[in-house]
Amino acid sequence: MAVPKKKTSKGKRNQRHATWKGKAAVAAEKALSIGKSVLTGRAQGFVYPMNETSDEEAD
C-alpha cells in the first residue's frame, strides 16, 4: 500500500480542497445552464432523447 513519505501541510491540503470545490461549482453551474436551455427549447450543441411514444400515438 502506498504511504506518503512526509506530512502534507494544511495549506497544501486546503489548496487541493479549494480546487476540488471550485470544479464542482463550475460543473453545477454548467448543468443548470444546460437544463434551462433545454426547458426553453434553445438547446444547441448536444443531443438528448425525445419522447417518441407520443409521435407514434398521434399517427
C-alpha distance matrix in Angstrom:
0.0 3.8 6.4 10.1 12.4 15.4 16.6 17.8 21.5 23.3 25.3 22.4 20.9 24.4 25.0 22.1 23.3 26.9 26.1 24.4 27.4 29.8 28.6 29.0 32.5 33.5 32.3 34.2 37.3 37.3 37.0 39.9 41.9 41.5 42.4 45.5 46.6 46.3 48.4 51.1 51.2 50.5 47.1 46.5 43.7 41.9 43.0 42.9 44.4 47.9 49.4 51.2 52.7 55.2 56.5 57.1 59.0 61.2 62.6
3.8 0.0 3.8 6.8 9.3 12.3 13.7 14.7 18.4 20.5 22.2 19.2 18.0 21.7 22.0 19.3 20.9 24.3 23.4 22.1 25.3 27.5 26.4 27.2 30.6 31.5 30.7 32.8 35.6 35.6 35.7 38.6 40.4 40.2 41.4 44.3 45.3 45.3 47.5 49.9 50.1 49.2 45.8 45.1 42.3 40.8 42.2 42.3 44.1 47.7 49.4 51.3 53.0 55.4 56.5 57.4 59.3 61.4 62.8
6.4 3.8 0.0 3.8 6.3 9.0 10.3 11.8 15.5 17.7 19.8 17.1 16.1 19.8 20.5 18.2 19.8 23.2 22.9 21.9 24.8 27.1 26.6 27.4 30.5 31.7 31.3 33.2 36.0 36.3 36.6 39.2 41.1 41.2 42.3 45.1 46.3 46.5 48.6 50.9 51.4 50.4 47.2 46.6 43.9 42.6 44.2 44.2 46.1 49.6 51.3 53.5 55.1 57.3 58.6 59.6 61.4 63.4 65.0
10.1 6.8 3.8 0.0 3.8 5.7 7.1 8.4 12.1 14.7 16.5 13.8 13.3 17.1 17.6 15.8 17.8 20.9 20.7 20.2 23.2 25.2 25.0 26.2 29.1 30.2 30.2 32.2 34.7 35.2 35.8 38.3 40.1 40.4 41.8 44.3 45.5 46.0 48.0 50.2 50.8 49.5 46.5 45.9 43.2 42.2 44.1 44.3 46.5 49.9 51.8 54.1 55.9 57.9 59.1 60.4 62.2 64.0 65.6
12.4 9.3 6.3 3.8 0.0 3.8 7.0 9.2 12.5 15.7 17.4 15.0 15.3 19.0 19.4 18.2 20.4 23.3 23.1 23.2 26.1 27.9 27.9 29.3 32.0 33.1 33.3 35.4 37.7 38.3 39.1 41.5 43.1 43.6 45.1 47.5 48.6 49.3 51.4 53.4 54.0 52.6 49.6 48.9 46.2 45.4 47.4 47.7 50.0 53.4 55.4 57.6 59.5 61.5 62.7 64.0 65.8 67.6 69.2
15.4 12.3 9.0 5.7 3.8 0.0 3.8 6.4 9.2 12.5 14.2 12.4 13.0 16.5 17.2 16.5 18.6 21.3 21.6 22.0 24.6 26.4 26.9 28.4 30.7 32.0 32.6 34.5 36.6 37.5 38.5 40.7 42.3 43.1 44.5 46.7 48.0 48.9 50.8 52.7 53.6 52.1 49.3 48.7 46.2 45.5 47.7 48.0 50.4 53.8 55.8 58.2 60.1 61.9 63.2 64.6 66.3 68.0 69.8
16.6 13.7 10.3 7.1 7.0 3.8 0.0 3.8 6.3 9.3 11.6 10.3 10.3 13.7 15.0 14.6 16.2 18.9 19.8 20.1 22.3 24.3 25.2 26.3 28.5 30.1 30.9 32.4 34.5 35.8 36.7 38.6 40.4 41.4 42.6 44.7 46.3 47.2 48.9 50.8 51.9 50.6 47.9 47.6 45.2 44.6 46.7 46.8 49.3 52.5 54.4 57.0 58.8 60.4 61.9 63.4 64.9 66.6 68.5
17.8 14.7 11.8 8.4 9.2 6.4 3.8 0.0 3.8 6.6 8.3 6.6 6.7 10.2 11.2 10.9 12.7 15.3 16.1 16.7 18.8 20.6 21.7 23.0 25.0 26.5 27.5 29.1 31.0 32.3 33.4 35.3 36.9 38.1 39.4 41.4 42.8 43.9 45.6 47.5 48.5 47.1 44.5 44.2 41.9 41.4 43.7 43.9 46.4 49.6 51.6 54.3 56.2 57.7 59.1 60.8 62.3 63.8 65.8
21.5 18.4 15.5 12.1 12.5 9.2 6.3 3.8 0.0 3.8 5.4 5.4 6.3 8.6 10.0 11.0 12.5 14.3 15.7 16.9 18.5 20.1 21.7 23.1 24.6 26.3 27.7 29.1 30.7 32.3 33.6 35.1 36.7 38.2 39.5 41.2 42.8 44.2 45.7 47.3 48.6 47.2 44.7 44.6 42.5 42.2 44.7 44.8 47.6 50.6 52.6 55.5 57.4 58.7 60.1 62.0 63.4 64.7 66.9
23.3 20.5 17.7 14.7 15.7 12.5 9.3 6.6 3.8 0.0 3.8 5.5 5.0 6.0 8.5 10.0 10.4 12.0 14.2 15.3 16.2 18.0 20.1 21.1 22.2 24.3 25.8 26.8 28.4 30.3 31.5 32.8 34.5 36.2 37.3 38.8 40.7 42.1 43.4 45.0 46.6 45.2 42.9 43.1 41.3 40.9 43.4 43.4 46.1 48.9 50.8 53.8 55.6 56.8 58.3 60.3 61.6 62.9 65.2
25.3 22.2 19.8 16.5 17.4 14.2 11.6 8.3 5.4 3.8 0.0 3.8 5.4 5.1 6.1 8.7 9.8 10.4 12.3 14.3 15.2 16.2 18.5 20.0 20.8 22.5 24.5 25.6 26.8 28.7 30.3 31.5 32.9 34.8 36.1 37.4 39.1 40.8 42.1 43.5 45.0 43.4 41.2 41.2 39.4 39.4 42.1 42.3 45.2 48.1 50.2 53.2 55.2 56.2 57.6 59.7 61.1 62.2 64.4
22.4 19.2 17.1 13.8 15.0 12.4 10.3 6.6 5.4 5.5 3.8 0.0 3.8 5.5 5.0 6.3 8.6 9.9 10.7 12.5 14.3 15.3 16.9 18.7 20.1 21.4 23.0 24.6 26.0 27.4 29.0 30.6 32.0 33.5 35.0 36.6 38.0 39.5 41.2 42.6 43.9 42.2 39.8 39.5 37.5 37.4 40.0 40.4 43.3 46.3 48.5 51.3 53.4 54.6 55.8 57.9 59.4 60.5 62.7
20.9 18.0 16.1 13.3 15.3 13.0 10.3 6.7 6.3 5.0 5.4 3.8 0.0 3.8 5.4 5.3 6.2 8.7 10.1 10.7 12.4 14.3 15.7 16.9 18.6 20.3 21.5 22.8 24.7 26.2 27.4 29.0 30.7 32.1 33.3 35.1 36.7 38.0 39.5 41.2 42.5 41.2 38.7 38.7 36.7 36.3 38.7 38.7 41.4 44.4 46.4 49.3 51.2 52.4 53.9 55.8 57.2 58.5 60.7
24.4 21.7 19.8 17.1 19.0 16.5 13.7 10.2 8.6 6.0 5.1 5.5 3.8 0.0 3.8 5.5 5.0 6.0 8.6 9.8 10.4 12.0 14.3 15.3 16.3 18.3 20.0 20.9 22.4 24.3 25.7 26.9 28.5 30.3 31.5 32.9 34.7 36.2 37.5 39.1 40.6 39.2 37.0 37.2 35.6 35.3 37.8 37.8 40.6 43.4 45.4 48.4 50.3 51.3 52.8 54.9 56.2 57.3 59.7
25.0 22.0 20.5 17.6 19.4 17.2 15.0 11.2 10.0 8.5 6.1 5.0 5.4 3.8 0.0 3.8 5.4 5.2 6.3 8.7 10.0 10.5 12.5 14.4 15.4 16.7 18.6 20.1 21.3 22.8 24.6 26.0 27.2 28.9 30.5 31.9 33.3 35.0 36.6 37.9 39.3 37.6 35.3 35.2 33.4 33.4 36.1 36.5 39.5 42.3 44.6 47.5 49.7 50.6 51.9 54.1 55.5 56.5 58.7
22.1 19.3 18.2 15.8 18.2 16.5 14.6 10.9 11.0 10.0 8.7 6.3 5.3 5.5 3.8 0.0 3.8 5.5 5.2 6.2 8.7 9.9 10.8 12.6 14.5 15.7 16.9 18.7 20.3 21.5 22.9 24.7 26.1 27.4 28.9 30.7 32.1 33.4 35.2 36.8 37.9 36.3 33.8 33.6 31.6 31.3 33.8 34.1 37.0 39.9 42.1 45.0 47.1 48.3 49.5 51.5 53.1 54.2 56.3
23.3 20.9 19.8 17.8 20.4 18.6 16.2 12.7 12.5 10.4 9.8 8.6 6.2 5.0 5.4 3.8 0.0 3.8 5.5 5.1 6.2 8.5 10.0 10.7 12.4 14.5 15.5 16.6 18.5 20.2 21.3 22.8 24.6 26.0 27.1 28.9 30.6 31.9 33.3 35.0 36.4 35.2 32.8 33.0 31.3 30.8 33.2 33.0 35.8 38.6 40.6 43.6 45.5 46.5 48.0 50.1 51.4 52.6 54.9
26.9 24.3 23.2 20.9 23.3 21.3 18.9 15.3 14.3 12.0 10.4 9.9 8.7 6.0 5.2 5.5 3.8 0.0 3.8 5.4 5.1 6.0 8.6 9.9 10.5 12.3 14.3 15.3 16.5 18.4 20.0 21.1 22.6 24.5 25.7 27.1 28.8 30.4 31.8 33.2 34.7 33.2 31.1 31.3 29.9 29.7 32.4 32.4 35.4 38.0 40.2 43.3 45.3 46.1 47.5 49.8 51.1 52.0 54.4
26.1 23.4 22.9 20.7 23.1 21.6 19.8 16.1 15.7 14.2 12.3 10.7 10.1 8.6 6.3 5.2 5.5 3.8 0.0 3.8 5.5 5.0 6.3 8.7 9.9 10.7 12.4 14.4 15.5 16.7 18.5 20.2 21.3 22.8 24.5 26.0 27.3 28.9 30.6 32.0 33.2 31.5 29.1 29.0 27.2 27.1 29.9 30.2 33.3 36.1 38.5 41.4 43.7 44.6 45.7 48.0 49.5 50.4 52.6
24.4 22.1 21.9 20.2 23.2 22.0 20.1 16.7 16.9 15.3 14.3 12.5 10.7 9.8 8.7 6.2 5.1 5.4 3.8 0.0 3.8 5.4 5.3 6.5 8.9 10.2 10.8 12.6 14.6 15.7 16.8 18.7 20.3 21.4 22.8 24.7 26.2 27.3 29.0 30.8 31.9 30.6 28.0 28.1 26.3 25.7 28.1 28.1 31.0 33.9 36.0 39.0 41.0 42.1 43.4 45.5 47.0 48.1 50.3
27.4 25.3 24.8 23.2 26.1 24.6 22.3 18.8 18.5 16.2 15.2 14.3 12.4 10.4 10.0 8.7 6.2 5.1 5.5 3.8 0.0 3.8 5.5 5.1 6.3 8.8 9.9 10.6 12.5 14.4 15.4 16.6 18.5 20.1 21.1 22.7 24.6 25.9 27.2 28.9 30.4 29.3 27.0 27.6 26.2 25.7 28.1 27.8 30.7 33.3 35.3 38.4 40.3 41.1 42.6 44.9 46.1 47.1 49.5
29.8 27.5 27.1 25.2 27.9 26.4 24.3 20.6 20.1 18.0 16.2 15.3 14.3 12.0 10.5 9.9 8.5 6.0 5.0 5.4 3.8 0.0 3.8 5.4 5.1 6.3 8.7 9.9 10.7 12.5 14.4 15.5 16.7 18.6 20.1 21.4 22.9 24.6 26.1 27.4 28.8 27.3 25.1 25.4 24.1 24.1 26.9 27.0 30.2 32.6 35.0 38.1 40.3 40.9 42.1 44.6 45.9 46.6 49.0
28.6 26.4 26.6 25.0 27.9 26.9 25.2 21.7 21.7 20.1 18.5 16.9 15.7 14.3 12.5 10.8 10.0 8.6 6.3 5.3 5.5 3.8 0.0 3.8 5.5 5.2 6.2 8.6 10.0 10.7 12.3 14.3 15.4 16.6 18.4 20.1 21.3 22.7 24.6 26.0 27.0 25.5 23.0 23.0 21.4 21.1 23.8 24.1 27.2 29.9 32.3 35.3 37.6 38.4 39.5 41.8 43.4 44.2 46.4
29.0 27.2 27.4 26.2 29.3 28.4 26.3 23.0 23.1 21.1 20.0 18.7 16.9 15.3 14.4 12.6 10.7 9.9 8.7 6.5 5.1 5.4 3.8 0.0 3.8 5.5 5.1 6.1 8.6 9.9 10.5 12.3 14.2 15.4 16.4 18.4 20.1 21.1 22.6 24.5 25.8 24.7 22.3 22.9 21.5 20.8 23.1 22.8 25.6 28.2 30.3 33.4 35.5 36.2 37.6 39.9 41.2 42.2 44.5
32.5 30.6 30.5 29.1 32.0 30.7 28.5 25.0 24.6 22.2 20.8 20.1 18.6 16.3 15.4 14.5 12.4 10.5 9.9 8.9 6.3 5.1 5.5 3.8 0.0 3.8 5.5 5.1 6.2 8.6 9.9 10.7 12.4 14.4 15.4 16.6 18.5 20.1 21.3 22.8 24.4 23.3 21.3 22.1 21.3 21.1 23.6 23.2 26.3 28.5 30.6 33.9 35.9 36.3 37.7 40.3 41.4 42.1 44.6
33.5 31.5 31.7 30.2 33.1 32.0 30.1 26.5 26.3 24.3 22.5 21.4 20.3 18.3 16.7 15.7 14.5 12.3 10.7 10.2 8.8 6.3 5.2 5.5 3.8 0.0 3.8 5.5 5.2 6.2 8.6 10.0 10.6 12.4 14.3 15.5 16.6 18.5 20.2 21.3 22.6 20.9 18.8 19.2 18.2 18.3 21.2 21.4 24.7 27.0 29.5 32.6 35.0 35.3 36.4 39.0 40.4 40.9 43.2
32.3 30.7 31.3 30.2 33.3 32.6 30.9 27.5 27.7 25.8 24.5 23.0 21.5 20.0 18.6 16.9 15.5 14.3 12.4 10.8 9.9 8.7 6.2 5.1 5.5 3.8 0.0 3.8 5.5 5.1 6.2 8.6 9.9 10.6 12.2 14.3 15.4 16.6 18.5 20.1 21.1 19.8 17.3 17.7 16.5 15.9 18.4 18.3 21.5 24.0 26.4 29.5 31.8 32.4 33.5 36.0 37.4 38.1 40.4
34.2 32.8 33.2 32.2 35.4 34.5 32.4 29.1 29.1 26.8 25.6 24.6 22.8 20.9 20.1 18.7 16.6 15.3 14.4 12.6 10.6 9.9 8.6 6.1 5.1 5.5 3.8 0.0 3.8 5.4 5.1 6.2 8.6 10.0 10.5 12.4 14.3 15.4 16.6 18.5 20.0 19.3 17.1 18.4 17.9 17.1 19.2 18.5 21.4 23.5 25.5 28.8 30.8 31.2 32.7 35.2 36.3 37.0 39.5
37.3 35.6 36.0 34.7 37.7 36.6 34.5 31.0 30.7 28.4 26.8 26.0 24.7 22.4 21.3 20.3 18.5 16.5 15.5 14.6 12.5 10.7 10.0 8.6 6.2 5.2 5.5 3.8 0.0 3.8 5.5 5.2 6.2 8.7 9.9 10.6 12.4 14.4 15.5 16.7 18.4 17.2 15.5 16.8 16.7 16.7 19.2 18.9 22.0 23.8 26.0 29.4 31.6 31.6 32.8 35.6 36.7 37.0 39.6
37.3 35.6 36.3 35.2 38.3 37.5 35.8 32.3 32.3 30.3 28.7 27.4 26.2 24.3 22.8 21.5 20.2 18.4 16.7 15.7 14.4 12.5 10.7 9.9 8.6 6.2 5.1 5.4 3.8 0.0 3.8 5.4 5.0 6.2 8.6 9.9 10.6 12.4 14.4 15.5 16.5 15.0 12.7 13.5 13.1 13.0 15.8 15.9 19.3 21.3 23.9 27.0 29.5 29.6 30.5 33.3 34.7 35.0 37.3
37.0 35.7 36.6 35.8 39.1 38.5 36.7 33.4 33.6 31.5 30.3 29.0 27.4 25.7 24.6 22.9 21.3 20.0 18.5 16.8 15.4 14.4 12.3 10.5 9.9 8.6 6.2 5.1 5.5 3.8 0.0 3.8 5.4 5.2 6.1 8.6 9.9 10.6 12.4 14.4 15.3 14.7 12.2 13.7 13.5 12.4 14.4 13.6 16.7 18.7 20.9 24.2 26.4 26.7 27.9 30.6 31.8 32.3 34.8
39.9 38.6 39.2 38.3 41.5 40.7 38.6 35.3 35.1 32.8 31.5 30.6 29.0 26.9 26.0 24.7 22.8 21.1 20.2 18.7 16.6 15.5 14.3 12.3 10.7 10.0 8.6 6.2 5.2 5.4 3.8 0.0 3.8 5.5 5.1 6.2 8.7 9.9 10.6 12.4 14.2 13.8 12.3 14.5 15.2 14.6 16.3 15.3 18.1 19.4 21.4 24.9 26.9 26.7 28.1 31.0 31.9 32.1 34.8
41.9 40.4 41.1 40.1 43.1 42.3 40.4 36.9 36.7 34.5 32.9 32.0 30.7 28.5 27.2 26.1 24.6 22.6 21.3 20.3 18.5 16.7 15.4 14.2 12.4 10.6 9.9 8.6 6.2 5.0 5.4 3.8 0.0 3.8 5.4 5.2 6.3 8.7 10.0 10.7 12.3 11.0 9.7 11.7 12.7 12.8 15.1 14.8 18.0 19.1 21.6 24.9 27.2 26.8 27.8 30.9 32.0 31.8 34.4
41.5 40.2 41.2 40.4 43.6 43.1 41.4 38.1 38.2 36.2 34.8 33.5 32.1 30.3 28.9 27.4 26.0 24.5 22.8 21.4 20.1 18.6 16.6 15.4 14.4 12.4 10.6 10.0 8.7 6.2 5.2 5.5 3.8 0.0 3.8 5.4 5.1 6.2 8.7 10.0 10.5 9.6 7.2 9.1 9.9 9.4 11.4 11.0 14.4 15.7 18.4 21.5 24.1 23.9 24.6 27.6 29.0 29.0 31.4
42.4 41.4 42.3 41.8 45.1 44.5 42.6 39.4 39.5 37.3 36.1 35.0 33.3 31.5 30.5 28.9 27.1 25.7 24.5 22.8 21.1 20.1 18.4 16.4 15.4 14.3 12.2 10.5 9.9 8.6 6.1 5.1 5.4 3.8 0.0 3.8 5.5 5.2 6.3 8.8 9.9 10.4 8.7 11.6 12.9 11.7 12.6 11.1 13.7 14.6 16.6 20.1 22.2 21.8 23.1 26.1 27.0 27.2 29.8
45.5 44.3 45.1 44.3 47.5 46.7 44.7 41.4 41.2 38.8 37.4 36.6 35.1 32.9 31.9 30.7 28.9 27.1 26.0 24.7 22.7 21.4 20.1 18.4 16.6 15.5 14.3 12.4 10.6 9.9 8.6 6.2 5.2 5.4 3.8 0.0 3.8 5.4 5.1 6.3 8.6 8.8 8.5 11.8 13.9 13.6 14.8 13.7 16.2 16.3 18.3 21.8 23.8 22.8 24.0 27.3 28.0 27.7 30.5
46.6 45.3 46.3 45.5 48.6 48.0 46.3 42.8 42.8 40.7 39.1 38.0 36.7 34.7 33.3 32.1 30.6 28.8 27.3 26.2 24.6 22.9 21.3 20.1 18.5 16.6 15.4 14.3 12.4 10.6 9.9 8.7 6.3 5.1 5.5 3.8 0.0 3.8 5.4 5.2 6.0 5.2 4.9 8.2 10.8 11.0 12.4 11.9 14.8 14.9 17.4 20.5 23.0 22.0 22.6 26.0 27.1 26.5 29.0
46.3 45.3 46.5 46.0 49.3 48.9 47.2 43.9 44.2 42.1 40.8 39.5 38.0 36.2 35.0 33.4 31.9 30.4 28.9 27.3 25.9 24.6 22.7 21.1 20.1 18.5 16.6 15.4 14.4 12.4 10.6 9.9 8.7 6.2 5.2 5.4 3.8 0.0 3.8 5.5 5.1 6.3 5.1 8.7 11.1 10.1 10.3 9.0 11.3 11.3 13.6 16.8 19.2 18.4 19.2 22.4 23.5 23.2 25.7
48.4 47.5 48.6 48.0 51.4 50.8 48.9 45.6 45.7 43.4 42.1 41.2 39.5 37.5 36.6 35.2 33.3 31.8 30.6 29.0 27.2 26.1 24.6 22.6 21.3 20.2 18.5 16.6 15.5 14.4 12.4 10.6 10.0 8.7 6.3 5.1 5.4 3.8 0.0 3.8 5.5 7.9 8.3 12.0 14.7 13.9 13.8 12.0 13.5 12.7 14.2 17.6 19.4 18.1 19.3 22.7 23.2 22.7 25.6
51.1 49.9 50.9 50.2 53.4 52.7 50.8 47.5 47.3 45.0 43.5 42.6 41.2 39.1 37.9 36.8 35.0 33.2 32.0 30.8 28.9 27.4 26.0 24.5 22.8 21.3 20.1 18.5 16.7 15.5 14.4 12.4 10.7 10.0 8.8 6.3 5.2 5.5 3.8 0.0 3.8 5.6 7.7 11.3 14.6 14.7 15.0 14.0 15.8 14.7 16.4 19.5 21.5 19.8 20.5 24.1 24.6 23.6 26.4
51.2 50.1 51.4 50.8 54.0 53.6 51.9 48.5 48.6 46.6 45.0 43.9 42.5 40.6 39.3 37.9 36.4 34.7 33.2 31.9 30.4 28.8 27.0 25.8 24.4 22.6 21.1 20.0 18.4 16.5 15.3 14.2 12.3 10.5 9.9 8.6 6.0 5.1 5.5 3.8 0.0 3.8 5.6 9.0 12.4 12.4 12.3 11.7 13.4 12.1 14.3 16.9 19.4 17.8 18.0 21.6 22.6 21.4 23.9
50.5 49.2 50.4 49.5 52.6 52.1 50.6 47.1 47.2 45.2 43.4 42.2 41.2 39.2 37.6 36.3 35.2 33.2 31.5 30.6 29.3 27.3 25.5 24.7 23.3 20.9 19.8 19.3 17.2 15.0 14.7 13.8 11.0 9.6 10.4 8.8 5.2 6.3 7.9 5.6 3.8 0.0 3.8 6.5 10.1 11.2 12.2 12.6 15.1 14.5 17.2 19.7 22.5 21.1 20.9 24.5 25.8 24.6 26.8
47.1 45.8 47.2 46.5 49.6 49.3 47.9 44.5 44.7 42.9 41.2 39.8 38.7 37.0 35.3 33.8 32.8 31.1 29.1 28.0 27.0 25.1 23.0 22.3 21.3 18.8 17.3 17.1 15.5 12.7 12.2 12.3 9.7 7.2 8.7 8.5 4.9 5.1 8.3 7.7 5.6 3.8 0.0 3.8 7.0 7.5 8.8 9.5 12.5 12.8 16.0 18.4 21.5 20.7 20.6 23.9 25.5 24.8 26.8
46.5 45.1 46.6 45.9 48.9 48.7 47.6 44.2 44.6 43.1 41.2 39.5 38.7 37.2 35.2 33.6 33.0 31.3 29.0 28.1 27.6 25.4 23.0 22.9 22.1 19.2 17.7 18.4 16.8 13.5 13.7 14.5 11.7 9.1 11.6 11.8 8.2 8.7 12.0 11.3 9.0 6.5 3.8 0.0 3.8 5.8 8.0 10.1 13.4 14.2 17.8 19.7 23.1 22.7 22.0 25.2 27.3 26.5 28.1
43.7 42.3 43.9 43.2 46.2 46.2 45.2 41.9 42.5 41.3 39.4 37.5 36.7 35.6 33.4 31.6 31.3 29.9 27.2 26.3 26.2 24.1 21.4 21.5 21.3 18.2 16.5 17.9 16.7 13.1 13.5 15.2 12.7 9.9 12.9 13.9 10.8 11.1 14.7 14.6 12.4 10.1 7.0 3.8 0.0 3.8 7.1 10.1 13.6 15.3 19.0 20.7 24.2 24.4 23.7 26.5 28.9 28.5 29.8
41.9 40.8 42.6 42.2 45.4 45.5 44.6 41.4 42.2 40.9 39.4 37.4 36.3 35.3 33.4 31.3 30.8 29.7 27.1 25.7 25.7 24.1 21.1 20.8 21.1 18.3 15.9 17.1 16.7 13.0 12.4 14.6 12.8 9.4 11.7 13.6 11.0 10.1 13.9 14.7 12.4 11.2 7.5 5.8 3.8 0.0 3.8 6.7 10.3 12.5 16.2 17.9 21.4 21.9 21.4 24.0 26.4 26.5 27.8
43.0 42.2 44.2 44.1 47.4 47.7 46.7 43.7 44.7 43.4 42.1 40.0 38.7 37.8 36.1 33.8 33.2 32.4 29.9 28.1 28.1 26.9 23.8 23.1 23.6 21.2 18.4 19.2 19.2 15.8 14.4 16.3 15.1 11.4 12.6 14.8 12.4 10.3 13.8 15.0 12.3 12.2 8.8 8.0 7.1 3.8 0.0 3.8 6.8 9.2 12.9 14.3 17.8 18.6 18.0 20.4 22.9 23.2 24.4
42.9 42.3 44.2 44.3 47.7 48.0 46.8 43.9 44.8 43.4 42.3 40.4 38.7 37.8 36.5 34.1 33.0 32.4 30.2 28.1 27.8 27.0 24.1 22.8 23.2 21.4 18.3 18.5 18.9 15.9 13.6 15.3 14.8 11.0 11.1 13.7 11.9 9.0 12.0 14.0 11.7 12.6 9.5 10.1 10.1 6.7 3.8 0.0 3.8 6.5 9.9 11.9 15.1 16.0 16.0 18.4 20.6 21.2 22.7
44.4 44.1 46.1 46.5 50.0 50.4 49.3 46.4 47.6 46.1 45.2 43.3 41.4 40.6 39.5 37.0 35.8 35.4 33.3 31.0 30.7 30.2 27.2 25.6 26.3 24.7 21.5 21.4 22.0 19.3 16.7 18.1 18.0 14.4 13.7 16.2 14.8 11.3 13.5 15.8 13.4 15.1 12.5 13.4 13.6 10.3 6.8 3.8 0.0 3.8 6.6 8.4 11.5 12.8 13.0 14.9 17.2 18.1 19.6
47.9 47.7 49.6 49.9 53.4 53.8 52.5 49.6 50.6 48.9 48.1 46.3 44.4 43.4 42.3 39.9 38.6 38.0 36.1 33.9 33.3 32.6 29.9 28.2 28.5 27.0 24.0 23.5 23.8 21.3 18.7 19.4 19.1 15.7 14.6 16.3 14.9 11.3 12.7 14.7 12.1 14.5 12.8 14.2 15.3 12.5 9.2 6.5 3.8 0.0 3.8 5.9 9.0 9.5 9.7 12.2 14.1 14.7 16.5
49.4 49.4 51.3 51.8 55.4 55.8 54.4 51.6 52.6 50.8 50.2 48.5 46.4 45.4 44.6 42.1 40.6 40.2 38.5 36.0 35.3 35.0 32.3 30.3 30.6 29.5 26.4 25.5 26.0 23.9 20.9 21.4 21.6 18.4 16.6 18.3 17.4 13.6 14.2 16.4 14.3 17.2 16.0 17.8 19.0 16.2 12.9 9.9 6.6 3.8 0.0 3.8 5.7 6.3 7.6 9.7 11.1 12.2 14.4
51.2 51.3 53.5 54.1 57.6 58.2 57.0 54.3 55.5 53.8 53.2 51.3 49.3 48.4 47.5 45.0 43.6 43.3 41.4 39.0 38.4 38.1 35.3 33.4 33.9 32.6 29.5 28.8 29.4 27.0 24.2 24.9 24.9 21.5 20.1 21.8 20.5 16.8 17.6 19.5 16.9 19.7 18.4 19.7 20.7 17.9 14.3 11.9 8.4 5.9 3.8 0.0 3.8 5.5 5.3 6.6 8.9 10.3 11.6
52.7 53.0 55.1 55.9 59.5 60.1 58.8 56.2 57.4 55.6 55.2 53.4 51.2 50.3 49.7 47.1 45.5 45.3 43.7 41.0 40.3 40.3 37.6 35.5 35.9 35.0 31.8 30.8 31.6 29.5 26.4 26.9 27.2 24.1 22.2 23.8 23.0 19.2 19.4 21.5 19.4 22.5 21.5 23.1 24.2 21.4 17.8 15.1 11.5 9.0 5.7 3.8 0.0 3.8 5.4 5.2 6.3 8.8 10.5
55.2 55.4 57.3 57.9 61.5 61.9 60.4 57.7 58.7 56.8 56.2 54.6 52.4 51.3 50.6 48.3 46.5 46.1 44.6 42.1 41.1 40.9 38.4 36.2 36.3 35.3 32.4 31.2 31.6 29.6 26.7 26.7 26.8 23.9 21.8 22.8 22.0 18.4 18.1 19.8 17.8 21.1 20.7 22.7 24.4 21.9 18.6 16.0 12.8 9.5 6.3 5.5 3.8 0.0 3.8 5.5 5.2 6.3 9.1
56.5 56.5 58.6 59.1 62.7 63.2 61.9 59.1 60.1 58.3 57.6 55.8 53.9 52.8 51.9 49.5 48.0 47.5 45.7 43.4 42.6 42.1 39.5 37.6 37.7 36.4 33.5 32.7 32.8 30.5 27.9 28.1 27.8 24.6 23.1 24.0 22.6 19.2 19.3 20.5 18.0 20.9 20.6 22.0 23.7 21.4 18.0 16.0 13.0 9.7 7.6 5.3 5.4 3.8 0.0 3.8 5.5 5.3 6.9
57.1 57.4 59.6 60.4 64.0 64.6 63.4 60.8 62.0 60.3 59.7 57.9 55.8 54.9 54.1 51.5 50.1 49.8 48.0 45.5 44.9 44.6 41.8 39.9 40.3 39.0 36.0 35.2 35.6 33.3 30.6 31.0 30.9 27.6 26.1 27.3 26.0 22.4 22.7 24.1 21.6 24.5 23.9 25.2 26.5 24.0 20.4 18.4 14.9 12.2 9.7 6.6 5.2 5.5 3.8 0.0 3.8 5.5 5.6
59.0 59.3 61.4 62.2 65.8 66.3 64.9 62.3 63.4 61.6 61.1 59.4 57.2 56.2 55.5 53.1 51.4 51.1 49.5 47.0 46.1 45.9 43.4 41.2 41.4 40.4 37.4 36.3 36.7 34.7 31.8 31.9 32.0 29.0 27.0 28.0 27.1 23.5 23.2 24.6 22.6 25.8 25.5 27.3 28.9 26.4 22.9 20.6 17.2 14.1 11.1 8.9 6.3 5.2 5.5 3.8 0.0 3.8 5.5
61.2 61.4 63.4 64.0 67.6 68.0 66.6 63.8 64.7 62.9 62.2 60.5 58.5 57.3 56.5 54.2 52.6 52.0 50.4 48.1 47.1 46.6 44.2 42.2 42.1 40.9 38.1 37.0 37.0 35.0 32.3 32.1 31.8 29.0 27.2 27.7 26.5 23.2 22.7 23.6 21.4 24.6 24.8 26.5 28.5 26.5 23.2 21.2 18.1 14.7 12.2 10.3 8.8 6.3 5.3 5.5 3.8 0.0 3.8
62.6 62.8 65.0 65.6 69.2 69.8 68.5 65.8 66.9 65.2 64.4 62.7 60.7 59.7 58.7 56.3 54.9 54.4 52.6 50.3 49.5 49.0 46.4 44.5 44.6 43.2 40.4 39.5 39.6 37.3 34.8 34.8 34.4 31.4 29.8 30.5 29.0 25.7 25.6 26.4 23.9 26.8 26.8 28.1 29.8 27.8 24.4 22.7 19.6 16.5 14.4 11.6 10.5 9.1 6.9 5.6 5.5 3.8 0.0
